[in-house]
Amino acid sequence: MIDHDGYRPNVGIVLANAEDQVFWARRCRCDGWQFPQGGIQREETAEDALFRELYEEVGLESRQVQICGRTQGWLRYDLPRAYQRSGGRHRFRGQKQVWFLLRLTGCDADVRLDASASPEFDAWRWVDYWSPIDAIVDFKRKVYEMALTELAPLLRR
């Protein structure tokens, strides 16, 4: 589902532990690390997509996390031309995302990267809240910075 501007609706997930570190995961078969994220399907709310993606990518259920908050509007990033697909009525430019901040209420052992038949990640770790801004691929950096900045006041420091 791509909007008239060429953006695919998506959710981004910032999962924090009790020490305010965040979940950072490595994509399968590459060295790219990122937060969990995924598309919002037709007839699905952003919150529905959040919990579906959280289970598919991280193996956590809604009862194992607490929603601390979300970004107020869409945050957009454009994919580099080499990654863009054409076809359909609208050219695919990138993602528009609503970001959620979650608190893990379960334990580290609850994380299961193999919860779906096609895992997205093959490794994960807890990192300092702000470190993903410097570690993420360039074209996503501004969105990560905007999301983390907006969500930071919602942490229980």
C-alpha positions as CSV (number, residue, x, y, z in Angstrom):
1,M,0.0,0.0,0.0
2,I,1.7,3.2,-1.2
3,D,0.1,6.6,-0.8
4,H,-0.2,9.2,-3.6
5,D,3.2,10.7,-2.7
6,G,5.0,7.4,-3.0
7,Y,5.4,6.5,0.7
8,R,4.5,3.2,2.3
9,P,2.8,3.5,5.8
10,N,5.0,1.9,8.4
11,V,5.6,1.6,12.1
12,G,8.9,1.9,13.9
13,I,9.5,0.3,17.2
14,V,11.8,1.6,20.0
15,L,11.8,-1.1,22.7
16,A,13.4,0.0,25.9
17,N,14.5,-2.0,29.0
18,A,14.4,-1.0,32.6
19,E,17.8,0.8,32.2
20,D,16.5,2.9,29.3
21,Q,18.7,1.0,26.8
22,V,17.1,0.2,23.5
23,F,16.7,-3.0,21.5
24,W,19.1,-3.0,18.5
25,A,19.0,-5.8,15.9
26,R,21.1,-7.0,13.0
27,R,19.3,-7.8,9.7
28,C,19.7,-11.4,8.5
29,R,22.5,-12.0,6.1
30,C,24.0,-8.5,6.3
31,D,25.7,-6.2,8.7
32,G,22.9,-3.6,8.9
33,W,21.6,-2.9,12.4
34,Q,18.2,-1.2,13.0
35,F,15.1,-0.9,15.1
36,P,12.3,-3.2,14.3
37,Q,9.8,-1.8,11.8
38,G,7.3,-2.9,9.3
39,G,4.4,-2.0,7.0
40,I,0.9,-1.1,8.0
41,Q,-1.5,-3.4,6.1
42,R,-4.8,-2.3,4.5
43,E,-7.5,-2.2,7.2
44,E,-4.9,-2.3,10.0
45,T,-4.4,0.4,12.6
46,A,-0.8,1.6,13.4
47,E,-1.2,-0.1,16.8
48,D,-2.3,-3.4,15.2
49,A,0.7,-3.2,12.9
50,L,3.0,-2.5,15.9
51,F,1.9,-5.7,17.7
52,R,2.0,-7.8,14.6
53,E,5.5,-6.6,13.7
54,L,6.7,-6.9,17.3
55,Y,5.7,-10.5,17.3
56,E,7.0,-11.4,13.8
57,E,10.4,-9.7,14.3
58,V,11.1,-9.9,18.0
59,G,8.8,-12.7,19.3
60,L,7.2,-10.5,21.9
61,E,3.4,-10.3,22.6
62,S,1.5,-7.3,23.7
63,R,1.3,-8.6,27.3
64,Q,5.2,-8.5,27.5
65,V,5.5,-4.7,26.7
66,Q,3.9,-1.4,27.8
67,I,3.3,1.4,25.2
68,C,4.9,4.5,26.6
69,G,3.9,6.7,23.7
70,R,4.1,7.4,20.0
71,T,5.2,10.1,17.6
72,Q,2.4,12.6,16.7
73,G,2.7,12.6,13.0
74,W,4.3,10.8,10.1
75,L,8.1,10.8,9.8
76,R,9.3,10.2,6.3
77,Y,12.5,9.0,4.6
78,D,13.3,8.5,1.0
79,L,15.2,5.4,-0.1
80,P,18.2,5.9,-2.4
81,R,17.2,5.5,-6.0
82,A,19.0,2.2,-6.2
83,Y,16.5,0.7,-3.7
84,Q,13.4,2.3,-5.1
85,R,10.9,0.1,-7.0
86,S,8.7,1.3,-9.8
87,G,5.4,0.1,-10.9
88,G,1.8,0.5,-9.8
89,R,0.1,3.9,-10.0
90,H,2.6,5.7,-7.8
91,R,6.4,5.6,-7.7
92,F,7.7,4.1,-4.4
93,R,9.9,6.8,-2.7
94,G,10.3,5.5,0.8
95,Q,8.5,5.0,4.1
96,K,6.3,7.2,6.2
97,Q,6.4,6.0,9.8
98,V,4.7,6.3,13.1
99,W,7.2,5.5,15.9
100,F,6.2,3.8,19.2
101,L,8.2,3.7,22.4
102,L,7.7,0.5,24.3
103,R,8.9,-0.7,27.7
104,L,9.8,-4.4,28.0
105,T,7.8,-5.7,31.0
106,G,8.9,-9.3,30.4
107,C,12.5,-10.4,30.4
108,D,15.4,-10.8,27.9
109,A,14.7,-14.5,27.5
110,D,11.2,-13.6,26.0
111,V,12.9,-12.2,22.9
112,R,12.7,-14.7,20.0
113,L,14.1,-13.7,16.7
114,D,12.7,-17.0,15.2
115,A,9.0,-16.4,16.0
116,S,8.2,-16.1,12.2
117,A,8.9,-18.5,9.3
118,S,11.1,-15.7,7.8
119,P,13.1,-14.1,10.5
120,E,14.2,-10.4,9.9
121,F,17.0,-10.4,12.4
122,D,19.8,-12.8,13.4
123,A,21.3,-11.0,16.4
124,W,20.3,-8.3,18.9
125,R,21.7,-6.4,21.9
126,W,20.8,-3.5,24.2
127,V,22.4,-0.2,23.4
128,D,22.5,3.3,24.7
129,Y,19.3,5.2,23.8
130,W,21.0,7.7,21.5
131,S,23.6,5.5,19.8
132,P,21.4,4.3,17.0
133,I,21.5,7.8,15.4
134,D,25.2,7.4,14.7
135,A,24.9,3.7,13.7
136,I,22.0,3.7,11.3
137,V,22.4,3.9,7.5
138,D,22.6,7.5,6.3
139,F,19.2,7.7,4.6
140,K,17.4,6.8,7.8
141,R,19.4,9.0,10.2
142,K,17.2,12.1,10.2
143,V,14.0,10.0,10.9
144,Y,15.8,8.1,13.8
145,E,16.9,11.5,15.3
146,M,13.4,13.0,15.0
147,A,11.8,9.9,16.5
148,L,14.2,9.5,19.4
149,T,14.0,13.2,20.2
150,E,10.2,13.2,20.3
151,L,10.0,10.0,22.3
152,A,12.9,10.7,24.8
153,P,10.7,12.7,27.3
154,L,8.5,9.6,27.7
155,L,11.3,7.5,29.3
156,R,11.1,7.2,33.1
157,R,14.6,8.6,33.9
